[in-house]
């Protein structure tokens, strides 16, 4: 996870000049704060009325305040106080919130009810207002400040951890531990808390920025460190009376707070994206330059050149080629750690060809499809080999590279159409969205293409305004196929597209796929465990077992005279196998 998160982080920074600048400033500032005694020799609390309100200059880089104290020295030493209080508070909040959330979620019953009600009551009050009230009642100071922040911040952690725990407590490995008599504290610590360490750390990093703001706000109101000790919020309060003649007194601590909080939120956002497998583009790129000013214009040009090369090879080179690819599970907490999912797998799909991929459940078929789409996620990790698309090695591709490919060059037809369709959007809008995202179809021609693709999949124009729940299972599957071919891709991956359909509808969907393949010259990767279906549509077949290719060849030859013992066992288990071998299908 750490390696993937770092790759996402660096990929995001490549196109984000403001993000680079922000993080550089934050690291410089925090480094100077930590090294404050060595960066400045000025005493942050010593007054000198001979240099009152001096503007920034060589002698005093950030000027002096109305007591003649060096602002830079106070800023750095005050940062040590602000950051230390926030870090201590977030550690206390994490410990309390996580512990209470784990106990409430695991035990349930009365304990969960009481904790939930307490959380609801505390969350009903604005956090800052409640913190001000608690700190004021305790008289102010560092310890009351930490206690006040901790009291108002732990409920959010407890609620989130409780939700995670409610999901995990019924997992098989947790139930097995309980059946074996493992002590509750050990289950909470080893079996649940350790699996949540990633979300907990990301949540803590995101909340650290909020706690810095809370510390500064309480200190601004006089409820924090007692003067003349410096602190960012207290410096804002001290400088507001002299803003007109000495604006640097407010700008210095204000900019410091802004830089650190924005950097924490930015980095926490990237970590959350990496932990959850989210893309690093889209709405979260709130620091992106406009396209014309983007620093990564060279990378965009590289993508365009690559795409042009792929377009030129689309009728010649293999559309998809796996060269001795291996995939394994990498998760020290999982009992399947180290398990090989794909072992030295090689295959190739040529233009206009249908390759059937067959094997029992768990043989690695869907993992191969995810590899071809760049969607493989932890705990699976790439163990070696090459994945080539139209001769282009995808090893160095990032999310944006794959995103440009999916839906335009390679498309997927899911097994369950309901999981692929948005229940709150009309069918027409969902197909238009696919065309708008990739811009493969000119805007003026999209409506015509929409009606054309619906006709291609034998759907009436009225479904444009209908919702998924208004259609039958077969119609929904045809909608998914229409979305997949809307941008005229070169390769279509069909992952068990007929499993959830009745026999009659299966036949219609298979006929439709074959007709679209011939019409558009598609390469088709057809994944199934049903040999009769594969025999009907595939030109060649690859048989997988436990992640290994046990047999590959022409469909008629493979099914007519299987060489591998496993293939013969599969054939023997299929009713009407003679008809499969001789007639090529149903």
C-alpha positions in Angstrom: 0.0 0.0 0.0 2.8 2.4 0.9 4.5 1.9 -2.5 1.2 2.4 -4.4 0.3 5.5 -2.4 3.7 7.0 -3.1 3.3 6.3 -6.9 -0.1 8.0 -6.8 1.3 10.9 -4.8 4.2 11.5 -7.2 1.9 11.1 -10.2 -0.4 13.7 -8.8 2.4 16.1 -8.2 3.7 15.8 -11.7 0.8 17.8 -13.1 0.3 20.1 -10.1 2.8 23.0 -9.8 0.8 24.6 -7.0 0.8 21.4 -5.0 4.6 21.1 -5.3 5.0 24.7 -4.2 2.6 24.2 -1.3 4.3 21.1 0.0 7.7 22.6 -0.4 6.7 25.7 1.6 5.1 23.5 4.3 8.2 21.3 4.6 10.4 24.3 4.8 8.3 25.9 7.4 8.0 22.8 9.6 11.7 22.2 9.3 12.5 25.7 10.4 10.0 25.3 13.3 11.7 22.1 14.5 15.1 23.8 14.2 13.9 27.1 15.7 16.8 27.5 18.2 19.3 27.1 15.5 17.5 29.1 12.8 17.2 32.3 14.9 19.2 33.5 17.9 16.6 36.0 18.9 14.8 35.5 22.2 11.1 35.3 21.3 9.9 36.8 24.6 12.5 39.4 25.3 11.2 43.0 24.8 13.3 45.8 23.3 11.4 49.1 22.9 14.1 50.6 20.8 13.0 48.6 17.8 9.2 48.7 18.1 7.2 47.8 14.9 10.2 47.7 12.6 9.2 46.6 9.1 10.7 43.4 7.5 14.3 43.9 6.6 17.8 42.3 6.7 18.0 42.6 10.4 14.6 41.2 11.1 13.2 39.3 8.2 9.6 39.5 9.3 9.9 42.7 11.3 9.2 43.3 15.0 6.1 43.7 17.1 4.8 46.4 19.4 7.1 45.1 22.1 10.2 45.1 19.9 10.3 41.3 19.7 11.5 39.6 16.6 8.5 38.2 14.6 10.4 35.4 12.9 11.6 34.1 16.3 8.1 34.3 17.7 6.7 32.6 14.6 9.1 29.6 14.7 8.9 29.1 18.5 5.2 29.7 18.4 4.9 27.0 15.7 6.6 24.5 18.0 3.9 25.2 20.6 1.0 25.0 18.0 2.2 21.9 16.3 3.1 20.1 19.5 -0.3 20.8 21.1 -2.1 19.6 17.9 0.0 16.5 17.6 -0.5 15.5 21.3 -4.2 16.2 21.0 -4.6 14.1 17.9 -2.7 11.2 19.5 -5.0 11.4 22.5 -8.1 11.7 20.3 -7.1 8.7 18.2 -6.4 6.5 21.3 -9.7 7.4 23.0 -11.8 7.4 19.8 -10.4 4.2 18.4 -10.7 2.4 21.7 -14.3 3.4 22.3 -15.3 2.7 18.7 -13.7 -0.7 18.8 -15.5 -1.7 22.1 -18.9 -0.3 21.0 -18.8 -1.9 17.6 -17.5 -5.3 18.8 -19.7 -5.7 21.9 -22.9 -4.1 20.6 -26.0 -4.2 22.7 -26.3 -1.8 25.6 -22.7 -0.6 25.4 -23.1 0.3 21.7 -26.4 2.1 22.4 -24.9 4.2 25.2 -21.8 5.1 23.2 -23.9 6.0 20.2 -26.1 8.3 22.2 -23.1 10.0 23.8 -21.6 10.5 20.4 -24.8 11.9 18.9 -25.1 14.4 21.8 -21.5 15.6 21.4 -21.7 15.8 17.7 -24.9 17.9 18.0 -22.8 20.8 19.2 -20.4 22.8 16.9 -16.9 21.5 17.8 -15.3 24.9 18.2 -18.1 26.3 20.3 -18.0 23.3 22.6 -14.2 23.4 22.8 -14.4 27.1 23.8 -16.9 26.3 26.5 -14.8 23.5 28.0 -11.5 25.5 27.9 -13.2 28.5 29.5 -14.7 26.4 32.3 -11.2 24.9 33.0 -9.6 28.4 33.1 -7.4 28.2 30.0 -3.8 27.0 29.6 -2.0 24.2 27.7 -3.5 21.3 29.6 -7.1 22.6 29.5 -6.6 23.4 25.8 -5.6 19.8 25.0 -8.4 18.4 27.1 -11.0 20.6 25.5 -9.9 19.7 22.0 -9.8 16.0 22.9 -13.3 16.0 24.3 -14.8 17.5 21.2 -12.8 15.5 18.6 -12.9 11.9 19.8 -16.6 11.2 18.8 -15.9 11.5 15.1 -13.1 8.8 15.4 -15.3 6.6 17.5 -18.2 6.8 15.0 -16.0 5.9 12.0 -14.1 3.1 13.8 -17.4 1.7 15.2 -18.7 1.5 11.6 -15.6 -0.4 10.5 -15.8 -2.7 13.4 -19.4 -3.6 12.8 -18.4 -4.7 9.3 -15.3 -6.7 10.4 -16.6 -8.4 13.5 -18.7 -10.9 11.4 -15.8 -11.8 9.1 -14.8 -15.4 9.1 -11.4 -15.0 10.8 -12.9 -13.0 13.6 -15.7 -15.5 14.2 -13.1 -18.3 14.1 -11.0 -16.5 16.8 -14.0 -16.1 19.0 -14.9 -19.8 18.6 -11.4 -20.7 19.6 -11.8 -18.8 22.9 -9.4 -16.0 22.0 -9.6 -13.2 24.6 -11.7 -10.2 23.5 -8.8 -7.7 24.0 -6.6 -9.8 21.7 -9.3 -10.0 19.0 -9.8 -6.2 19.2 -6.1 -5.5 19.0 -4.8 -8.2 16.6 -7.7 -9.1 14.4 -9.6 -5.7 14.1 -7.4 -2.8 15.1 -4.4 -3.9 12.9 -6.7 -4.1 9.8 -7.8 -0.5 10.5 -4.4 1.0 11.0 -4.4 2.5 7.5 -7.7 4.3 7.8 -6.9 5.4 11.3 -3.6 7.1 10.3 -5.2 8.8 7.2 -8.0 10.0 9.4 -5.5 11.4 12.0 -3.5 13.2 9.3 -6.7 14.8 7.9 -7.8 15.8 11.3 -4.5 17.3 12.3 -5.1 20.3 10.2 -8.5 20.9 11.9 -6.9 20.6 15.3 -4.2 23.1 14.4 -7.0 25.5 13.5 -8.8 24.7 16.8 -5.6 25.4 18.8 -5.1 28.7 17.0 -8.7 29.7 17.5 -8.7 29.0 21.2 -5.3 30.7 21.7 -6.7 33.7 19.7 -9.5 34.0 22.3 -7.0 33.9 25.2 -7.7 30.3 26.2 -4.3 28.8 25.2 -0.8 29.5 26.2 -0.4 32.5 28.6 1.5 35.5 27.2 4.3 36.4 26.5 4.9 32.8 25.3 4.4 32.8 21.5 1.8 30.8 19.7 0.3 31.3 16.2 -3.3 32.0 17.4 -2.1 34.3 20.2 0.1 36.2 17.7 -2.9 36.8 15.5 -4.7 38.3 18.5 -1.7 40.4 19.4 -1.3 41.7 15.9 -4.9 42.6 15.1 -4.6 46.0 17.0 -1.7 47.1 14.8 -2.9 45.8 11.4 -3.0 49.2 9.8 0.6 50.2 10.5 2.1 46.7 10.9 0.2 44.2 8.7 3.1 41.7 8.9 2.1 40.9 12.5 -1.0 39.2 11.2 0.2 38.0 7.8 3.1 36.0 9.3 1.2 33.7 11.6 -1.9 33.7 9.3 0.2 32.5 6.3 1.9 29.9 8.4 -1.4 28.4 9.6 -2.8 28.5 6.0 0.3 26.7 4.5 0.5 23.9 7.1 -3.3 23.2 7.1 -3.6 23.2 3.3 -0.5 20.9 3.0 -1.9 18.5 5.6 -5.3 18.3 3.9 -3.6 17.9 0.5 -1.3 15.1 1.6 -4.1 13.4 3.7 -6.3 13.5 0.6 -3.7 11.8 -1.5 -3.1 9.1 1.2 -6.8 8.5 1.3 -7.0 8.1 -2.5 -4.1 5.7 -2.3 -5.6 3.7 0.5 -9.0 3.4 -1.1 -7.7 3.0 -4.7 -9.4 6.1 -5.9 -8.2 7.9 -9.0 -6.0 11.0 -8.4 -7.9 13.1 -10.9 -11.3 14.7 -10.9 -13.0 16.8 -8.2 -10.2 16.3 -5.7 -7.7 18.0 -8.0 -8.6 21.4 -6.5 -5.1 22.6 -7.0 -4.8 21.8 -10.7 -3.6 24.5 -13.1 -5.8 25.2 -16.1 -4.9 22.9 -19.0 -3.2 25.6 -20.9 -0.8 26.3 -18.0 -0.3 22.8 -16.9 3.3 21.8 -16.0 2.8 18.3 -17.4 2.1 19.4 -21.0 5.1 17.2 -22.1 3.4 14.2 -20.5 0.1 15.0 -22.3 2.0 15.1 -25.5 3.6 11.8 -24.7 0.1 10.3 -24.2 -1.1 11.7 -27.5 1.9 10.2 -29.4 1.4 6.9 -27.7 -2.3 6.9 -28.6 -1.4 7.7 -32.3 1.0 4.7 -32.3 -1.6 2.4 -30.9 -4.2 3.6 -33.5 -1.7 2.8 -36.3 -1.1 -0.7 -34.9 -4.7 -1.6 -34.1 -5.2 -3.7 -37.2 -1.8 -5.4 -37.1 -0.3 -6.0 -33.7 -2.0 -8.1 -31.0 -4.6 -5.9 -29.2 -3.7 -7.4 -25.9 -0.7 -9.5 -25.0 0.2 -11.0 -21.6 3.8 -12.1 -21.5 4.6 -14.5 -18.6 2.5 -12.4 -16.2 2.4 -13.3 -12.5 0.1 -11.9 -9.8 0.1 -12.8 -6.2 -1.5 -11.8 -2.9 0.6 -9.5 -0.7 -1.0 -8.8 2.6 0.8 -9.9 5.8 -2.6 -9.8 7.7 -4.3 -12.2 5.3 -4.1 -16.0 5.6 -3.7 -15.9 1.7 -0.5 -13.9 1.9 1.8 -15.1 -0.8 -0.8 -17.0 -2.7 -0.2 -17.0 -6.5 -3.3 -15.9 -8.5 -1.6 -15.9 -11.9 1.5 -17.9 -12.6 3.6 -17.2 -15.7 0.5 -16.7 -17.9 0.9 -15.8 -21.6 -1.7 -15.1 -24.2 -2.5 -12.8 -27.1 -5.7 -11.5 -28.7 -5.5 -10.4 -32.4 -7.9 -8.0 -34.1 -11.2 -9.6 -35.1 -10.6 -12.7 -33.0 -12.6 -14.1 -30.1 -10.5 -15.7 -27.4 -12.3 -17.8 -24.9 -10.9 -17.9 -21.3 -12.3 -20.8 -19.3 -11.7 -22.3 -15.9 -13.3 -23.0 -12.6 -14.1 -20.3 -10.1 -10.9 -18.9 -8.5 -8.7 -19.8 -11.5 -7.7 -16.2 -12.2 -10.0 -15.3 -15.1 -11.4 -12.1 -13.7 -7.9 -11.1 -12.4 -6.7 -11.3 -16.0 -9.5 -9.0 -17.1 -8.6 -6.5 -14.4 -5.0 -6.6 -15.6 -6.1 -5.7 -19.1 -8.0 -2.7 -17.8 -5.4 -1.5 -15.3 -7.9 -2.1 -12.4 -5.9 -4.5 -10.3 -6.1 -3.5 -6.6 -4.4 -4.6 -3.3 -3.9 -7.0 -1.8 -3.1 -8.3 -5.3 0.3 -7.2 -6.5 2.1 -7.6 -9.9 4.7 -10.3 -9.7 6.5 -10.0 -13.1 6.0 -10.2 -16.8 4.6 -7.7 -19.2 1.1 -6.4 -20.2 1.1 -4.9 -23.7 -1.7 -3.1 -25.4 -1.1 -2.7 -29.1 2.5 -3.3 -28.6 2.8 -0.6 -25.8 4.2 -1.8 -22.5 1.9 -0.6 -19.7 4.4 -1.0 -16.9 5.0 2.8 -16.5 1.3 3.8 -17.0 -0.4 5.7 -14.3 -4.2 6.0 -13.6 -4.7 8.8 -16.2 -3.0 6.7 -18.9 -5.4 3.8 -18.2 -8.3 6.1 -17.9 -7.8 7.4 -21.4 -7.7 3.7 -22.6 -10.7 2.3 -20.8 -14.0 2.8 -22.6 -12.4 4.0 -25.7 -9.9 1.4 -26.7 -10.7 -1.4 -24.3 -14.2 -1.9 -22.9 -15.8 -4.2 -20.3 -19.1 -6.0 -20.3 -19.9 -6.9 -16.7 -21.5 -10.1 -15.5 -24.2 -8.2 -13.5 -25.7 -5.3 -15.5 -27.3 -3.8 -12.4 -23.9 -3.3 -10.8 -22.7 -1.5 -13.9 -25.7 0.9 -14.3 -26.5 3.9 -12.3 -30.1 3.4 -10.9 -30.8 7.2 -10.7 -29.8 8.1 -14.3 -31.8 7.5 -17.5 -30.2 5.0 -19.9 -29.6 7.7 -22.6 -27.7 9.9 -20.1 -25.4 7.0 -19.1 -24.5 6.2 -22.7 -23.9 9.9 -23.4 -21.6 10.1 -20.4 -19.3 7.4 -21.9 -19.0 9.4 -25.1 -18.5 12.7 -23.4 -15.7 11.5 -21.1 -13.5 10.2 -23.9 -14.6 12.6 -26.6 -14.1 9.8 -29.2 -17.4 10.9 -30.8 -17.8 14.6 -31.8 -20.4 16.4 -29.6 -22.6 17.1 -32.6 -22.7 13.4 -33.6 -23.4 12.0 -30.1 -27.2 11.9 -30.4 -27.0 10.2 -33.7 -24.5 7.7 -32.3 -26.7 7.1 -29.3 -29.6 6.0 -31.4 -27.3 4.1 -33.7 -25.8 2.0 -30.9 -29.2 1.3 -29.4 -30.3 0.0 -32.8 -27.2 -2.1 -33.0 -28.1 -3.9 -29.7 -31.8 -4.3 -30.7 -33.2 -1.8 -28.2 -36.0 0.7 -29.1 -35.3 4.4 -28.9 -37.8 4.7 -26.0 -35.2 3.3 -23.5 -33.3 6.5 -23.8 -35.7 8.0 -21.2 -36.1 4.9 -19.1 -34.3 3.8 -15.9 -32.5 0.5 -15.3 -35.3 -0.8 -13.0 -37.8 -0.4 -15.9 -35.9 -2.9 -18.1 -35.7 -6.6 -18.1 -32.5 -8.5 -17.4 -31.7 -9.1 -21.0 -32.4 -5.5 -21.9 -30.1 -4.2 -19.2 -27.3 -6.5 -20.4 -27.8 -5.1 -23.9 -27.6 -1.5 -22.5 -24.2 -2.5 -20.9 -23.0 -3.8 -24.2 -24.2 -0.6 -25.9 -22.2 1.5 -23.4 -19.1 -0.7 -24.1 -19.2 -0.3 -27.9 -20.4 3.3 -28.0 -16.9 4.6 -28.6 -16.1 1.9 -31.1 -13.3 0.2 -29.0 -10.8 -2.2 -30.6 -11.1 -4.8 -27.7 -14.1 -5.9 -25.8 -13.8 -7.9 -22.6 -16.9 -9.9 -21.7 -16.7 -11.2 -18.2 -19.3 -13.9 -17.8 -21.9 -11.7 -19.6 -24.6 -14.4 -19.8 -24.4 -16.2 -16.4 -27.3 -14.3 -14.9 -29.6 -14.8 -17.9 -32.0 -17.6 -18.9 -31.1 -19.9 -21.8 -33.1 -18.1 -24.4 -31.8 -14.6 -23.5 -28.3 -16.1 -23.3 -28.5 -17.1 -26.9 -29.7 -13.7 -28.0 -26.9 -11.9 -26.1 -24.3 -14.3 -27.7 -25.7 -13.7 -31.1 -25.5 -9.9 -30.5 -21.9 -10.1 -29.3 -20.9 -12.1 -32.4 -22.8 -9.7 -34.7 -21.1 -6.6 -33.1 -17.7 -8.3 -33.3 -18.1 -8.8 -37.0 -19.6 -5.4 -37.6 -16.9 -3.4 -35.8 -14.0 -5.9 -36.2 -13.6 -6.2 -32.5 -11.1 -8.3 -30.6 -13.2 -10.2 -28.0 -11.9 -11.7 -24.7 -14.8 -13.9 -23.6 -14.5 -15.1 -20.0 -16.7 -18.0 -18.8 -16.8 -21.3 -17.0 -19.5 -22.5 -19.4 -17.8 -24.6 -22.1 -20.9 -24.7 -24.3 -21.1 -21.0 -24.5 -17.3 -20.6 -25.2 -17.5 -23.3 -27.9 -20.2 -21.3 -29.6 -18.3 -17.9 -29.7 -14.6 -18.5 -29.4 -12.0 -19.0 -32.2 -9.4 -20.0 -29.7 -9.5 -21.0 -26.0 -7.2 -20.8 -23.1 -7.8 -23.1 -20.1 -6.8 -21.9 -16.7 -6.4 -23.8 -13.5 -5.1 -22.3 -10.3 -3.6 -19.4 -12.2 -1.8 -21.5 -14.7 -2.5 -22.1 -18.4 -3.0 -25.8 -18.7 -4.0 -25.8 -22.4 -4.4 -23.4 -25.3 -5.4 -23.8 -28.9 -8.1 -23.6 -31.6 -11.5 -24.2 -30.1 -12.6 -27.1 -32.3 -9.3 -28.9 -31.9 -9.1 -28.3 -28.1 -12.6 -29.4 -27.4 -12.5 -32.3 -30.0 -9.3 -33.8 -28.7 -8.2 -32.2 -25.4 -4.6 -32.9 -24.5 -4.5 -31.8 -20.8 -6.1 -34.1 -18.2 -7.9 -31.1 -16.6 -9.5 -30.1 -19.9 -10.7 -33.7 -20.4 -12.2 -33.6 -16.9 -14.0 -30.4 -17.7 -15.3 -31.8 -21.0 -16.5 -35.0 -19.2 -18.5 -32.9 -16.8 -20.5 -31.0 -19.5 -23.8 -32.6 -20.7 -23.8 -33.0 -24.5 -20.1 -32.7 -24.8 -20.0 -34.7 -28.0 -22.2 -32.0 -29.6 -19.9 -29.3 -28.3 -16.9 -31.0 -29.9 -18.5 -31.7 -33.2 -21.0 -28.9 -33.7 -19.1 -26.2 -32.0 -21.7 -25.1 -29.5 -25.4 -25.5 -28.7 
